[in-house]
Every structure is written in C-alpha cells, then in structure tokens.
Amino acid sequence: MKRPVKKRLLGCMAVCLTAFLVLSIPGCKGEESPHNLISRTEENERVVSMFSPMEKSGENAKNVARSASDLTIMMAEEELGVTVTYQTYTAENYQEKSYDDVALERARNDMDDLYLLNPDTLLALGAEGKLADLSGLDSAKNLREIIRTANTVNGKLIAIPQEVVAYGLFVNVDLFKQYDLKMPETPEEFLECCRVFKENGIETPIGANRWWLETFVFAQAYADLYNGGSTEAEIAALNSGEAKYSDYMRPGFTFLQELIERGYIDAGKARVSEAIEAEGPDFLAGKTPIVMAYWGAANTETAYGKTDFEMQVIGFPSSRGQMPVMPMIGFGVGIDAEHKEDALRVLDIMTSDEALQVYSEKNRVISPSKNVKVDCVPALRPLNDRIEEGVYVLGSNAGMKMEQWGNTCQVVRQLLDGATVDECMAAFDELQAETLSEKPVE
C-alpha cells in the first residue's frame, strides 16, 4: 500500500474545498514562475495586494461568493482610501501547480500582502512564522470560539474567514417517510436506514464521491474530542505523540468499510467521481436517498437548492447524535508584507460585523462572528441548529500538528482502492511519526 505523502496533500485540500470557494483550479501548462497578473497602480497610491483564486467580479458577475467578498473589499477601500489589487491564480499561468502550491510559494517569498488560504496551507505558513498575528484586530474580538480554535497556531490567530463552511448529509425526506424511517442520529441507526432502503430496491442508498467521505470519519473520530470538555488536553496529547490519531480514526474507517461491504456505497464509482457531478443527478431524481455536501449546496440551484422533494440537511451519525463537520479557510496577512499595516486594516474592515452582515446576507451562510445571524433556508435548519448549540467537529484545525482534512481524504481514498482498515491506520501512524519528527521552524 502506498503511503500518503504530505506534499501531495496541497492539491487534495484544494479540490476537497473547491465547491464552496473555487480553491482548486487544476494545474495546466504555462509559465512556471509566479508573477503578478494585474499591473501595479501608481507609486503614490496606497495599495494592498491580495492573492485569491478568483478574479474581481464585474457588474454582471454570477459568482455570488466573489461578488459578496467584493462588497466587503469596497467598504475597506472607501473607508481607508486604499486600493486592493487582485493577484489572481489562473491555471494556465502555472505549470502543474495547484492553487495551494502557488499560494505557499508567493507567501514564502512575500509577494503579496493578503492571502485567501486553505487550512493545510495556513498550518504550514503559520508553523513557519510567515503569517501575522491577527488577535489584535477589532474584528477578532467578535469571532466564534470555533474560529479561534481552528485558526490558531503556536498561540497566534493567523487567519479569519468570511464564512463558516459546514458539511452535512443531504437527505430525501420523502423517501424516509415512505419507508417510515426517522432521521438517523447514530451509526447504528444510519446502517438500519440503509438496510431498509437496500431491501426495498434502492441499489445504492448513499451517493458518494472521492473527496467527501472523510466527513463520516471526522464525525465519529472527534465527536468526543470537540464536545467532551477536554479538547485542549486531547489535542496536546496528539501533538506530543502520547495519543495516536489512528485510535481516533479507526471507528470511522470501520464504519466506512461496513458501508462499502454491505453495498450501501459503491466504492468503485466513488473513487472516480467528482463531487456533486456524479451523485447529484440520482439524488435529484429521487433514486438515491442520501448524499453529502457543503452548506452552500442547499442555496444554489446548480447543486441542491431546488428539489422536487422535501430535503433536509442533517449532521453525520456519531455517538453524540447528528454531527456537523466544519473545515476552515481564511484570510491571512504576510508577516513581512510590504503593506502589512494597511493589509491588517483592510482585513479588519472586511471581517467587521458590518461587513460580515452584508457578506452573510448575500451568500446566506454562517458568519464567523458570534454577533451576526442570518436566516437560513428551511432545509438547513437541522444542521444550523446543531451548530448554534455549539455541537460540531472540525475537519481542519491549525492547532493540530498533523494536517487533518487532506491527510484523511487521501487515506480514505486508499480504503476505496481496497486497503484494509489496519493498513489505513498504519498510514496514519506513519504520518503522525513523520510530522512529529519534523524540526520546528526557528
């Protein structure tokens, strides 16, 4: 069995999170060296350079996420009298490099001031001391505790997002009612629902793809860690090597293996399927009762925002009931950025309660600020209620020395390829040993 190599995770992370922020534009042939794609403004103008995976939107832009972010940037430009220039990742300008590859290269060489980063990239740059501490910003005082936890490295808050992304199970309520099934809370209840569907002629109860099955694992692995009152102590034990990630991961992998063996997940199809594109049509047609997806998929008609049946989004099964899984991305400022102070001010306004209210209302997303509330669509209320109760697990946490989302994604793919649970756990042990053997950056 080929072990997961951490250097390969940069592309995996981007693809795993692509659906909600377009962070994984595939690499194509072109220029190897990074360069600014937008010309410099006049020298006497105050500028902040932002590296992002998306172009600034035009007046008729259809990218809601981009246009919402633009509104917050405009607020900062007007209040501070600065200009934010977009240095944009475009696949054809880089040779076989993912967005994460390029972001790391640019940040390590202080090429920009402000960066939109995936969690594994945040962890790497935070550990290297390449990102400024944001804890002194006014907007940082309003953050939910989950944001602080996920984006703190060596005691420093290194990133602030504009939204909290949550993953859940999208279920066809009509099919559950047809077979007199309740929404599952535990792994055992979930298996029973799948059994009933299978025995009633639904060939594959769960629509899966090669990127998001790790959400099942996280829900079971970390339900107690994040909700049992000993989060800091347990993470410290993992970071020191006193505890093993494999002990946490084993129940989730055993559960996935059982789903595959019983035919509730088609591993062959999942290992080659892209997110939503593969399982989406059968779910929308009422052939597949259960799929997994991110919060925003319930808001857009290009995904699951318009169905011919009643849909609910619930948490993944765990020992503590339905469990949302939340990976994190965020904006960071280079520690040696040319326009560091202005970049910090821009970010402070972009993530202020006023700006986040605008952003959240436009995108209908969960805000990172504890003070900003936005009504969600009815389908999302079960998932939202759990999050508002403070019940969730993190799919990425910069406070953990070993990167979570990308590593787990890769090991799950090994399970889909036929690896045993024991082999997958050995892969985690090897990754943990490799991580702990790395020398900290001075």
N, C-alpha and C positions, 0 to 999 in steps of 0.2 A: 504494500500500500504506500503510495507516495505521500509523504508528509506535507502538510500545508506550510508554505514558505511565506513569511510575513511580507516580503517585498511584493508578493503577488496580490496582497490584500488591497492595495491602493485602488486598483481598477474595480475590484469586487465591491468595495464600500461605495464607490460612486454609482455603480449600477444598482446596488441594493436600494439606494435612496433616490434614484433618478425620478421616480414617478411624481414626487411632490416638489422637487425643486430643480429638475433638469441638471443634476450634478454629474451625470455620466455620459458625456458625449463621446462616442467611440473614437479612438485614435485613427488618423489617416495619414498617408504620406504627405510630406511637405517640409517646411523649414524645421530644423532641429532645435535651434536656439530660441529661447523665449524672447519676445520683443513687444514693445507697446504697439497696440493696434489702433490707438487713437492718438492723433498728433497732440503735442504739448500746447497748452494755452500760452498766452503772452506771459513773459517772465515776471511782469509786475503784478500779475493776478494771483490771488491765493487759491491754490488748488489742493485737492485731496484725490489721490489716485486709488481707485477701488478695483480689485481683481474679482471678477464674477464670471459665472458660466453663461450669463445671458446678456445680450445687448440691451441698451436702454430702449424702452418701448416708444413707439411713435403714437400719434394721436389715435389711430385706429387699431392699435395693437390688441390682439385677442388673448395674450398671455396675462391672465389675471394676477398671478403671483408677481410677475415682473412689474406690471403697472402699479400694483399696490405698493411695492417697495419704492418705486419711483416717486410716489406721492410723499413718502416719508423723507426721501432724499431732498426733494424740493423744499420741504419745510426747513431742513437744515441749511440748505443753500441760502434761502431767503433770510433766515434769522442771523446767520453768521457772515454773510457776504462772501462766501467761498464758492468755488465751482468743483463739483465732483466729476472727475473724468473716469470713464469706464475702460479699464483694460480687460478685454474680453477673451476668454478661451474660445477659440474656434478650431474645430478638429483638423481642418485642412492645413492649419499653420504649424502643426506639430506632427512629428513622425512617431507613430506608435506610442503616444503618451496620453494617459488619461488626464482628466481634469485634476485629480489629486497629485499625479506626478508633477504637473506643471505648477500647481499651487505651492507644493513643497519647494521646488526649485526657485520660484520667484520670492517666496518668503525668506528662504535661507540667504538669498542674495540682496535682500532689502530693496526689491524692485518696485514695491507698491507700499501704500500706507494702510489700507483697509482690505481685509480678505474675507470672503464667504467660504467657510471651510467645513468639510465633513469631520465626523468625530475622530476617526483614526489619524487624520492629518492634524487636528487640534492637539491630540495626545502627543504626537511626535514633536510638533513645534513647541508645545508647552514644556515638554521634558527637556528640550534643547535650550529653553530660555529665550526663544525667538518672539514671544508674544507678550505684550504689555499687560500689566495687572489692571483689570477694569473695575475692581471693587470700590474705587473711589468715585465712580460716576454716580450722579444723582439717580439715574435710571436703575442702577444696580440695587439700590435700596428697596425697590419695589418688586424684585424678582421672586417668583415662587421658589421655595426651597429646593424643589426638584432640579431647577435650572442651575442653582449654585452647586449642587451635588455633582451634576453631570459635567460641568464645565470648569471644575477646579482642579488644578494640577500644582502640587507642591505648595498648597495653601494660597495659590493665586487664582482669581477668577479670570480666565483667559478668553472667554467668548460669551456673547449674549445673542440669542436668536431673536427673530421677529415673530416666530410662532412655535408652538409645541406640537410636534407631529406624533400622532398616536396610531398604532396598528390594532386592528381587531378582526373578529370574524364577521363577515357579511353573510347573513342567513336569510333564506326564503321562508318567511313566517307562514305563508300559505301552505307550504309542504309540511312544515312542522305540525300545523293544525290538522292537516289531512290525516296524519298518522297519530294524532293525539299525543304529540311529544312536547315536553316542556323545554325551554331554553336550557342547555346543559351548563352546569356550574363546575363540575369536577371532571377529571379524566375518565372516570368510570361511567359517568352519565353521558359523556360525549361518545364513548365507544358504543354504548347502548343505542344512542340515536343513530349512529352509523349502521349498526346491525339491523335495525328496523328498516332503514332506507334500503339497504342492500337486499334484504329478504323480500322487499316489495318491488323489486325490479329496477331500482336505481343503481346502475352498474358501478359508478364511482361517486360516492357521496361527497367527497372533498375535491374541489378543483385546486390544483397546486401548480407552482412554477418553481424554477430553480433558484429563486432568490429569497423567498419569504418564509420558508418552513422553519427557519430558526426562531420565529416568533413563538411557536409551540414550545420550543426548548426553553427559551427565556422565561416564559410564564411559569413553568414548573421549577426551573432551576433556582430562580431568585424570588419566588413568592414570599418566602420567609425572610430572606436577607433584607429585602426592602420594606417589609411590613411587620417584622417581628421585634422591632425595637433595638436591634443590635447591629445596625448597618455598618457603622464606622469600625467596630471591632472585627466584624467578619471580613470586611474589605482589607483591613490591616493584616489579618491572618493570611489572606490570599496573596497580598503583595509581598509578604515575608517568606512565603513558601510553607508556612505552618499548616495551611489548609490547601486542598487541591481543587482546582476548577473542575476536574473530571468527576469528583464526588457530587458536585452541584449539577453537572450536566447529565449524568447518567440517567436519571428518571425520564427526562425529556427525550433523550435518544432512544431509550427503551420503548417509550410511548410511540414515537415516530415509526420505529421498526415494526411494532404491532399493527399500526395503521396500514403500513405497506403490506405486511404478510397477510392481513385479512382482506386485502383488495380495496380498502377504503381510499387509498391514494394510489394513483398509477405512477410508480417511480420512473418508469421508462419515459413516460410523457413529461413528467415534471422536470427531469434532468435536462431536457432540451427546450423547455417552454419559457418564453418571456412573460413577465408579469402582466396580467390582465388580458393581453392579446390572446393567450391560449385558453385560459379557463373562463374568460369573460363571456363569450358567446353562449356556452352551455348554461352558465348561471342565469344570464338574461332570458334564455329560452325556457327556463324552468326545469332543465334536465339535471342540474347539479344544485343541491340544496345549500352548500357551504363553500365559500371562498375566503381567502384572507387578503386584506388590503389596508391601505393607509386612510386616515381620516378624510382627506380631500377627495378621495374617490367617490364619496357619497354626495359631494357637492357639484359634480360636473357630469353633464350628460354624455361626455365622451368616455366615461367609466360606468359608474353605477348610480348616477344621480337621477335617473329616470327609469323606473322599472314598471312592468305590468302587474307586479305582485307586491304585497306588503313586505318591506325589507327592514330588518333591524341590524345594527352593528353592536356586537357584544364583545366582551373580553374573552381571552383564551382560557381553556379549562385549567384549573390549578387547585391545590389543596385549600386555598383560601377563596375559592369561587372564581367568577369571571375576572380575568386579569388583563388590563390594557398593557401593551408593550410600547415603550416610547424611546426611540433613538433620538439623538440630538445633533443638530448642526448649529452653526452660529457665526457671527462676525467677530473677527479678531483684529487687533492693531499691532503692527510690527514694532518690536521693542526699539529698533533703531531706525524707524521710518523717518523719511526726510521731512514729512509734515505731520509728525506724531501728534503734537498738541491739537492741531486743527482736526485731525482724524478722530481723536478722542472726543472732541466737541461734537463732531458730526454724528458719531455713533451714539453719543448721549442723547441727542435730539431724535435720531431715528428710532431709539428704543425707549423714548419717554412715554408716559401713559397716554399723552395726547396723540402722539404718532401711532402708537400701537392700537389705539382705539380705531383710528382710520384704517390701519392695515387689517385688523381683525374683522371689522365690519365688512370690508370689501371682499376678503377671502373666506369669511365665515369659519375661522379657525380658533383654536385655543391660544390665548395670549400667554406669553411668558410672565407678564405682570399679574400679580395677585389682585390688582385693582381693576383690571379690565375684563369685563364679562360681555360675551356676545351670544345671542340666542343661536342654537344650532338647529339643523333640520331635525324633524322628529325621529328619523331613522338612527341618528347618532346619540340620542338622549341616554340610552343604556350605558354606552361607553363613557359619555361625558359625565354621567352621574358618579361613576366609579372614580374617575379622575378628580372630580371635585371633592369626593370623600377622602382623597389622599391615598387611594388604593391603586397601585401600578407597580410595574417593574421597569427598570431602564435597560434598553437594548444596547446602550453605549454609555460609558462612564469614564471620563478622563481621569478620575481618581483611581481607577484600576490600572495597574502597570501593564497588564496584558490586554491588548485591544480586544473588544468583545464582538461587535457586530460582524465585522469582516471575517475574523477567525472562525466564528461559529457558522457563518454562511458557508465557508469553504469545507469545514468538516461535515456539515450536513450533506453537502454535495457528494462527499465520499461515501456517506451512507446510501445515498441514491444510486451510487455506482456499484454497490454490493459489499462495501466494507461492513464488518460486524460492529456491534456496539463496543466491544472490548478494543477493537482496533481504533475506533474513533476516540475512545477515552485515552488510549496511548498517545494519540496525536495531540490531545490537549495537554497531557503531562509533558510531552516534548516541547510544545510551545511555551508552556509555563517555565520550564527549566531554561530554555533559551532566553526568554525575557528576563528572568531573574539574574542570569549570568552577564547581562549587558552592563557595562560600566556607566554610571550616571554621568551626564554632561556637566562639566565644571561650570 
